[in-house]
Amino acid sequence: MKQYTAVKAEVESWRGFLRRLHDTLELAQLDDESLRGELENEISSIEADLEKRSFTAMLSGKYDHDAAILAIHAGAGGTDSQDWAAMLQRMYLRWAEARGYETEILDMTEGEEAGIKSVTIAVNGEYAYGYLRSEKGVHRLVRLSPFDAAHRRHTSFALVEVMPQVAMDDAEIEIDSGDIKMDVYRSSGAGGQNVQKNATAVRLTHLPTGIVVTCQNERSQTQNREFAMRILRARLLELKQAEKEEERAVLRGEYTKAEWGSQIRSYVLHPYQMVKDHRTDHETGNAQAVLDGDLDEFMEAYLRGAG
Protein backbone atom coordinates (compact mmCIF):
# COMPACT_ATOMS: atom_id res chain seq x y z
CA MET A 1 0.00 0.00 0.00
CA LYS A 2 2.88 2.35 0.80
CA GLN A 3 4.42 1.70 -2.62
CA TYR A 4 1.02 2.08 -4.33
CA THR A 5 0.38 5.43 -2.60
CA ALA A 6 3.79 6.77 -3.65
CA VAL A 7 3.36 5.70 -7.29
CA LYS A 8 -0.20 7.07 -7.41
CA ALA A 9 0.98 10.47 -6.11
CA GLU A 10 3.76 10.52 -8.74
CA VAL A 11 1.35 9.69 -11.58
CA GLU A 12 -1.18 12.31 -10.43
CA SER A 13 1.58 14.90 -10.27
CA TRP A 14 2.59 14.22 -13.89
CA ARG A 15 -1.05 14.26 -15.03
CA GLY A 16 -1.50 17.65 -13.39
CA PHE A 17 1.63 18.92 -15.15
CA LEU A 18 0.33 17.63 -18.49
CA ARG A 19 -3.05 19.38 -17.99
CA ARG A 20 -1.23 22.60 -17.18
CA LEU A 21 0.84 22.24 -20.36
CA HIS A 22 -2.27 21.66 -22.52
CA ASP A 23 -4.07 24.64 -20.97
CA THR A 24 -1.11 26.91 -21.71
CA LEU A 25 -0.89 25.68 -25.32
CA GLU A 26 -4.61 26.36 -25.83
CA LEU A 27 -4.21 29.93 -24.50
CA ALA A 28 -1.18 30.48 -26.78
CA GLN A 29 -3.19 29.34 -29.83
CA LEU A 30 -5.75 32.09 -29.18
CA ASP A 31 -3.05 34.54 -30.38
CA ASP A 32 -4.38 37.18 -27.96
CA GLU A 33 -1.72 39.90 -27.39
CA SER A 34 -3.29 40.84 -24.03
CA LEU A 35 -2.36 37.37 -22.71
CA ARG A 36 1.34 37.65 -23.66
CA GLY A 37 2.61 38.69 -20.18
CA GLU A 38 0.60 36.00 -18.41
CA LEU A 39 1.75 33.35 -20.91
CA GLU A 40 5.42 34.31 -20.59
CA ASN A 41 5.22 33.96 -16.80
CA GLU A 42 3.45 30.61 -17.08
CA ILE A 43 5.99 29.28 -19.62
CA SER A 44 8.89 30.29 -17.34
CA SER A 45 7.16 28.52 -14.45
CA ILE A 46 6.58 25.38 -16.56
CA GLU A 47 10.23 25.33 -17.68
CA ALA A 48 11.41 25.56 -14.05
CA ASP A 49 8.98 22.77 -13.05
CA LEU A 50 10.20 20.58 -15.94
CA GLU A 51 13.84 21.15 -14.98
CA LYS A 52 13.05 20.09 -11.42
CA ARG A 53 11.19 16.99 -12.67
CA SER A 54 14.10 16.13 -14.98
CA PHE A 55 16.46 16.34 -11.99
CA THR A 56 14.18 14.16 -9.83
CA ALA A 57 13.87 11.58 -12.64
CA MET A 58 17.60 10.86 -12.22
CA LEU A 59 16.87 9.65 -8.69
CA SER A 60 15.84 6.15 -9.67
CA GLY A 61 17.90 4.04 -7.23
CA LYS A 62 16.21 1.61 -4.86
CA TYR A 63 16.49 3.94 -1.84
CA ASP A 64 16.66 7.33 -3.59
CA HIS A 65 13.07 8.15 -2.63
CA ASP A 66 13.78 7.63 1.08
CA ALA A 67 14.73 9.89 3.96
CA ALA A 68 18.43 9.99 4.87
CA ILE A 69 20.82 9.76 7.79
CA LEU A 70 23.76 12.15 7.44
CA ALA A 71 26.88 11.77 9.59
CA ILE A 72 29.83 14.19 9.67
CA HIS A 73 33.19 13.34 11.31
CA ALA A 74 36.10 15.72 11.83
CA GLY A 75 39.39 14.44 10.45
CA ALA A 76 42.94 14.90 11.68
CA GLY A 77 43.79 18.52 12.32
CA GLY A 78 42.43 19.25 15.78
CA THR A 79 40.32 22.36 16.30
CA ASP A 80 40.46 23.43 12.64
CA SER A 81 38.96 20.14 11.44
CA GLN A 82 36.34 20.22 14.20
CA ASP A 83 35.38 23.75 13.15
CA TRP A 84 35.23 22.54 9.53
CA ALA A 85 32.85 19.72 10.57
CA ALA A 86 30.60 22.35 12.21
CA MET A 87 30.69 24.45 9.01
CA LEU A 88 29.59 21.40 7.00
CA GLN A 89 26.79 20.73 9.49
CA ARG A 90 25.52 24.30 9.02
CA MET A 91 25.82 23.94 5.21
CA TYR A 92 23.70 20.79 5.07
CA LEU A 93 21.12 22.09 7.55
CA ARG A 94 20.69 25.21 5.41
CA TRP A 95 20.42 23.13 2.23
CA ALA A 96 17.75 20.92 3.86
CA GLU A 97 15.82 23.94 5.13
CA ALA A 98 15.78 25.50 1.64
CA ARG A 99 14.35 22.26 0.21
CA GLY A 100 11.67 22.05 2.89
CA TYR A 101 13.16 18.95 4.56
CA GLU A 102 12.83 18.38 8.30
CA THR A 103 16.06 17.74 10.18
CA GLU A 104 16.79 16.37 13.62
CA ILE A 105 20.17 16.04 15.32
CA LEU A 106 20.26 12.51 16.76
CA ASP A 107 23.74 12.49 18.23
CA MET A 108 26.55 15.02 18.55
CA THR A 109 30.00 15.14 20.16
CA GLU A 110 31.32 18.67 20.56
CA GLY A 111 34.96 19.68 20.15
CA GLU A 112 37.07 20.71 23.14
CA GLU A 113 37.66 24.30 21.97
CA ALA A 114 35.29 24.81 19.04
CA GLY A 115 33.26 22.95 16.45
CA ILE A 116 32.23 19.31 16.63
CA LYS A 117 33.98 15.95 16.54
CA SER A 118 30.96 14.23 14.99
CA VAL A 119 27.24 14.67 14.39
CA THR A 120 24.45 12.40 13.14
CA ILE A 121 21.42 14.06 11.54
CA ALA A 122 18.11 12.61 10.34
CA VAL A 123 16.98 14.35 7.12
CA ASN A 124 13.31 13.60 6.49
CA GLY A 125 11.55 14.20 3.19
CA GLU A 126 11.06 12.70 -0.27
CA TYR A 127 14.28 12.01 -2.18
CA ALA A 128 16.49 13.20 0.70
CA TYR A 129 18.80 10.21 0.25
CA GLY A 130 18.75 10.50 -3.54
CA TYR A 131 20.06 14.06 -3.39
CA LEU A 132 22.46 13.63 -0.47
CA ARG A 133 24.20 10.47 -1.71
CA SER A 134 26.31 12.76 -3.94
CA GLU A 135 27.89 14.19 -0.76
CA LYS A 136 29.37 10.97 0.58
CA GLY A 137 33.15 11.17 0.98
CA VAL A 138 35.99 13.34 2.28
CA HIS A 139 35.59 17.13 2.07
CA ARG A 140 38.72 19.33 2.18
CA LEU A 141 38.97 22.95 3.37
CA VAL A 142 41.86 25.34 2.70
CA ARG A 143 41.81 28.66 4.60
CA LEU A 144 43.68 30.99 6.95
CA SER A 145 43.15 29.39 10.34
CA PRO A 146 41.26 31.50 12.88
CA PHE A 147 42.78 29.27 15.59
CA ASP A 148 46.41 29.88 14.60
CA ALA A 149 48.05 32.87 16.33
CA ALA A 150 50.31 33.32 13.28
CA HIS A 151 47.24 33.21 11.00
CA ARG A 152 48.79 30.62 8.71
CA ARG A 153 47.02 28.68 5.99
CA HIS A 154 45.62 25.32 7.13
CA THR A 155 44.11 22.36 5.34
CA SER A 156 41.33 20.52 7.17
CA PHE A 157 39.43 17.33 6.35
CA ALA A 158 36.01 15.97 7.34
CA LEU A 159 34.25 12.76 6.36
CA VAL A 160 30.59 12.85 5.30
CA GLU A 161 28.55 9.63 5.43
CA VAL A 162 25.09 9.33 3.88
CA MET A 163 22.76 6.38 4.45
CA PRO A 164 19.11 5.74 3.60
CA GLN A 165 16.69 5.48 6.52
CA VAL A 166 15.68 1.86 6.06
CA ALA A 167 12.06 0.98 6.83
CA MET A 168 11.59 -1.48 9.68
CA ASP A 169 9.82 -3.87 7.31
CA ASP A 170 12.65 -3.88 4.73
CA ALA A 171 13.40 -7.57 4.21
CA GLU A 172 16.99 -6.84 3.11
CA ILE A 173 18.04 -6.00 6.68
CA GLU A 174 17.16 -8.42 9.48
CA ILE A 175 18.49 -7.85 12.99
CA ASP A 176 18.38 -10.58 15.62
CA SER A 177 17.70 -9.07 19.06
CA GLY A 178 20.27 -11.48 20.50
CA ASP A 179 22.97 -9.84 18.36
CA ILE A 180 22.54 -6.45 20.05
CA LYS A 181 24.14 -5.25 23.26
CA MET A 182 22.53 -2.11 24.71
CA ASP A 183 24.11 0.34 27.16
CA VAL A 184 22.38 3.39 28.62
CA TYR A 185 24.11 6.47 30.04
CA ARG A 186 23.52 10.14 30.72
CA SER A 187 23.59 12.49 27.75
CA SER A 188 26.56 14.83 27.69
CA GLY A 189 25.85 18.47 26.92
CA ALA A 190 25.54 21.97 28.31
CA GLY A 191 25.42 22.49 32.06
CA GLY A 192 22.73 24.12 34.17
CA GLN A 193 19.16 23.08 33.49
CA ASN A 194 20.18 21.02 30.44
CA VAL A 195 22.06 18.38 32.41
CA GLN A 196 20.38 14.99 32.04
CA LYS A 197 19.43 13.62 35.46
CA ASN A 198 18.37 10.25 34.02
CA ALA A 199 20.24 7.80 31.82
CA THR A 200 18.41 8.38 28.53
CA ALA A 201 21.28 8.16 26.02
CA VAL A 202 21.57 4.80 24.24
CA ARG A 203 24.57 2.94 22.82
CA LEU A 204 23.90 -0.13 20.67
CA THR A 205 26.63 -2.60 19.71
CA HIS A 206 25.93 -5.04 16.88
CA LEU A 207 28.00 -8.02 18.04
CA PRO A 208 28.48 -9.85 14.68
CA THR A 209 29.88 -6.75 12.90
CA GLY A 210 31.18 -4.66 15.82
CA ILE A 211 29.20 -1.63 14.61
CA VAL A 212 28.48 0.82 17.46
CA VAL A 213 25.80 3.52 17.22
CA THR A 214 24.75 6.10 19.80
CA CYS A 215 21.77 8.39 20.19
CA GLN A 216 21.68 10.99 22.95
CA ASN A 217 19.11 13.55 21.91
CA GLU A 218 16.95 15.22 24.60
CA ARG A 219 14.36 12.44 24.53
CA SER A 220 13.29 9.40 26.46
CA GLN A 221 15.38 6.25 26.54
CA THR A 222 12.74 4.43 24.45
CA GLN A 223 12.82 7.08 21.69
CA ASN A 224 16.61 7.15 21.68
CA ARG A 225 16.70 3.36 21.33
CA GLU A 226 14.26 3.58 18.41
CA PHE A 227 16.45 6.13 16.63
CA ALA A 228 19.62 4.17 17.43
CA MET A 229 18.01 1.10 15.82
CA ARG A 230 17.21 3.21 12.77
CA ILE A 231 20.86 4.30 12.49
CA LEU A 232 22.04 0.70 13.01
CA ARG A 233 19.78 -0.57 10.21
CA ALA A 234 21.15 2.16 7.92
CA ARG A 235 24.76 1.24 8.77
CA LEU A 236 24.13 -2.47 8.20
CA LEU A 237 22.57 -1.70 4.80
CA GLU A 238 25.58 0.48 3.93
CA LEU A 239 27.93 -2.36 4.92
CA LYS A 240 25.97 -4.82 2.78
CA GLN A 241 26.01 -2.48 -0.23
CA ALA A 242 29.75 -1.79 0.19
CA GLU A 243 30.48 -5.53 0.21
CA LYS A 244 28.49 -5.96 -3.01
CA GLU A 245 30.30 -3.05 -4.68
CA GLU A 246 33.68 -4.38 -3.60
CA GLU A 247 32.81 -7.82 -4.94
CA ARG A 248 31.73 -6.37 -8.29
CA ALA A 249 34.85 -4.16 -8.49
CA VAL A 250 37.14 -7.12 -7.78
CA LEU A 251 35.44 -9.14 -10.54
CA ARG A 252 35.94 -6.20 -12.95
CA GLY A 253 39.56 -5.81 -11.84
CA GLU A 254 38.90 -2.23 -10.71
CA TYR A 255 39.03 -2.50 -6.95
CA THR A 256 41.08 0.10 -5.08
CA LYS A 257 40.70 0.73 -1.38
CA ALA A 258 39.15 4.09 -0.52
CA GLU A 259 41.74 6.11 1.37
CA TRP A 260 41.09 9.00 3.78
CA GLY A 261 43.03 11.47 1.62
CA SER A 262 41.01 10.89 -1.55
CA GLN A 263 38.73 13.90 -1.13
CA ILE A 264 35.66 14.30 -3.34
CA ARG A 265 35.49 18.09 -3.06
CA SER A 266 37.77 20.97 -2.12
CA TYR A 267 36.65 24.27 -0.61
CA VAL A 268 39.35 26.94 -0.97
CA LEU A 269 38.90 30.22 0.92
CA HIS A 270 42.51 31.45 0.62
CA PRO A 271 44.44 32.70 -1.42
CA TYR A 272 41.38 32.70 -3.71
CA GLN A 273 37.79 31.44 -3.40
CA MET A 274 36.72 28.29 -5.18
CA VAL A 275 34.77 25.10 -4.57
CA LYS A 276 35.62 22.23 -6.91
CA ASP A 277 34.21 18.70 -7.09
CA HIS A 278 37.00 16.34 -8.14
CA ARG A 279 34.64 13.68 -9.51
CA THR A 280 32.76 15.90 -11.95
CA ASP A 281 35.16 18.91 -12.28
CA HIS A 282 32.19 21.16 -11.53
CA GLU A 283 33.37 24.31 -9.78
CA THR A 284 32.27 27.76 -8.65
CA GLY A 285 34.02 30.88 -7.39
CA ASN A 286 31.19 31.68 -4.98
CA ALA A 287 32.40 29.59 -2.04
CA GLN A 288 30.25 31.47 0.48
CA ALA A 289 27.02 30.60 -1.37
CA VAL A 290 27.98 26.90 -1.29
CA LEU A 291 28.77 27.08 2.44
CA ASP A 292 25.35 28.71 2.87
CA GLY A 293 23.72 25.58 1.39
CA ASP A 294 23.69 26.23 -2.37
CA LEU A 295 24.58 22.66 -3.34
CA ASP A 296 22.07 21.78 -6.06
CA GLU A 297 24.45 22.41 -8.99
CA PHE A 298 27.07 20.09 -7.48
CA MET A 299 24.44 17.41 -6.77
CA GLU A 300 23.02 17.66 -10.29
CA ALA A 301 26.48 17.44 -11.91
CA TYR A 302 27.19 14.29 -9.89
CA LEU A 303 23.82 12.69 -10.68
CA ARG A 304 24.14 13.45 -14.40
CA GLY A 305 27.68 12.05 -14.50
CA ALA A 306 27.80 9.24 -11.96
CA GLY A 307 24.08 8.53 -11.49
HUQUITA-V694498 format. One record per residue. SS is DSSP state (@ for helix, = for strand, . for the rest). PHI is phi in whole degrees, 0 to 359 (999 if undefined). NEAR is the number of other ideal C-beta (glycine too) atoms within 8 Angstrom. Layout:
ss/phi/near
SS/PHI/NEAR
SS/PHI/NEAR
This chain:
ss/phi/near
./999/4
@/297/5
@/295/6
@/298/7
@/298/8
@/294/9
@/293/8
@/299/8
@/298/8
@/294/8
@/296/8
@/298/8
@/297/8
@/291/9
@/297/8
@/297/8
@/295/12
@/296/8
@/297/8
@/298/9
@/296/9
@/296/8
@/298/8
@/292/12
@/297/8
@/297/8
@/296/12
@/296/8
@/288/6
./289/7
./55/5
./263/6
@/299/5
@/292/4
@/266/9
@/305/7
@/300/6
@/297/8
@/293/11
@/298/8
@/296/8
@/293/10
@/295/9
@/299/8
@/295/8
@/295/12
@/298/8
@/295/8
@/296/9
@/294/9
@/297/8
@/295/8
@/293/10
@/296/8
@/296/11
@/295/9
@/297/7
./285/9
./271/12
./246/5
./290/7
./304/3
./250/10
./301/11
./284/9
./277/12
./290/11
=/231/14
=/244/16
=/248/14
=/235/12
=/237/16
=/233/10
=/291/14
./268/11
./295/5
./132/12
@/59/7
@/300/12
@/300/12
@/291/15
@/291/16
@/292/14
@/296/16
@/299/18
@/293/12
@/296/11
@/294/12
@/302/12
@/299/9
@/300/13
@/288/15
@/295/11
@/292/10
@/300/11
@/297/14
@/298/10
@/296/7
@/271/8
./82/5
./276/10
=/269/7
=/234/11
=/215/8
=/281/9
=/270/11
=/202/13
=/210/9
=/243/8
=/279/6
./284/13
./293/4
./258/7
./202/8
./70/15
=/223/14
=/278/10
=/199/12
=/209/12
=/238/13
=/235/15
=/271/14
=/245/15
=/253/10
./156/11
./297/4
./67/10
@/302/14
@/292/16
@/304/13
@/288/10
@/285/13
@/296/11
@/289/10
@/265/11
./290/9
=/144/10
=/269/13
=/249/15
=/244/11
=/241/13
=/239/11
=/199/10
=/282/10
./288/10
./284/5
./255/9
./255/10
./301/3
./275/4
./58/6
./276/7
=/281/9
=/235/11
=/246/8
=/238/13
=/232/16
=/215/15
=/258/11
=/249/13
=/248/10
=/227/12
=/226/13
=/286/11
./281/13
./281/13
./296/6
./299/5
./265/4
./289/9
./291/5
./291/6
./241/10
./242/4
./240/11
./279/6
@/302/5
@/289/4
@/270/8
=/246/12
=/252/6
=/245/9
=/240/7
=/241/9
=/205/7
./280/10
./294/10
./269/6
./175/7
./295/5
./278/4
@/68/5
@/289/3
@/276/8
./293/9
./284/11
./276/4
./250/6
./279/8
./252/13
=/290/14
=/234/14
=/239/12
=/250/14
=/243/11
=/272/13
./301/8
./295/5
./253/7
./81/7
=/291/10
=/242/8
=/232/11
=/231/10
=/214/14
./224/12
./290/12
./285/5
./223/7
./284/6
@/299/10
@/298/6
@/293/9
@/295/15
@/295/12
@/299/8
@/289/13
@/297/14
@/296/10
@/296/12
@/293/15
@/298/14
@/300/13
@/296/13
@/291/11
@/292/13
@/295/15
@/299/10
@/299/10
@/295/10
@/293/8
@/297/8
@/295/8
@/295/8
@/297/8
@/297/9
@/298/8
@/294/8
@/295/10
@/297/8
@/298/6
@/275/7
./75/5
./245/5
./288/8
./225/5
./292/4
./287/4
./260/5
./302/7
./285/6
./279/8
=/290/11
=/269/10
=/210/12
=/244/12
=/242/12
=/253/12
./250/9
./204/8
./276/3
./221/6
./252/8
=/195/10
=/239/13
=/229/10
=/267/13
./281/8
./273/8
./247/9
./67/7
./287/10
=/214/8
=/213/10
./271/7
./266/9
@/296/13
@/296/7
@/298/8
@/295/14
@/293/10
./270/8
./106/13
./276/9
./249/10
@/302/7
@/295/9
@/291/14
@/296/11
@/295/9
@/299/11
@/293/13
@/295/12
@/290/7
@/271/8
./263/7
./66/5
